[in-house]
Amino acid sequence: MEDNSRKDIRALLKTFGVQADEAIVQHLARNPATRMLKLKISLQDQTDYGSLQPDSVLTLEVRGEINR
């Protein structure tokens, strides 16, 4: 894999991480009675491959809990 691909992946994940952190903190602030969040984070390939479909579908799902 090329270094540019790795750079792009890390940049995308870093952006997601920062935005997700901010969204969760704001959500907790707006919902002070919530003791725990049950979250699901999913990754889904949105690429239009046209007639050249990939061998397998790129999907990833991670579930977790955030305690206050």
N, C-alpha and C positions, 0 to 999 in steps of 0.2 A: 504494500500500500504506500502511496506517495505521501511525502511530508505535508503537502498541501491538503490532502484529504484529512489527515489527522488534525491539522490546524483548524479546518472547517468544522470537524466533529466537535472538537473541544470548545470552540467559540459558540457553537449552537447550544451545547450542553451547559456552558457557563451562563449564557443569557437566560436559558430556561431556569436554571437554578436560582439566579438572582430574582427573576420575576416571580417564580413560585414562592420563594421565601417571603417576598413582599406581600403577595396575595394572601398567604396563609396568616401572616402576622396581622394584616388588616382585617381578615375574616374573624380571627380570634378577638380582636379589639371590638368589633361590631357585635359580637355574640359572647358577652362575658360569662353567661351562665353555662356555656359549653365546657364540659370537663375534658372531653376527648374527641378528636376528629378521626374518623376512619377514612383514609384517602386511597385512591387508586390513581396511579400515574401510568399512562399508556403511550406507547410509541407506535405509530402506524405510517408506513410508507405511502405517500400521496403522489408519487411519481406517475406520470402518464407514459407508460412504456409503449403505447400504440400496439402494434401486432407482435412485438417482441417481448412477450411476458417473461418475467424472471423465473428461474427454476423453483424458487420458494418465496413465500410471502414474508416480508419483514414486519414482525409484530413483537412487541414486548410489553408486558404488564407487570407492575410492581404494586403491591398493596402494603399499607402500613398504618400505624396509629401514631398520633401526636397527642401527648398528654399535656394538659395545662399545668 
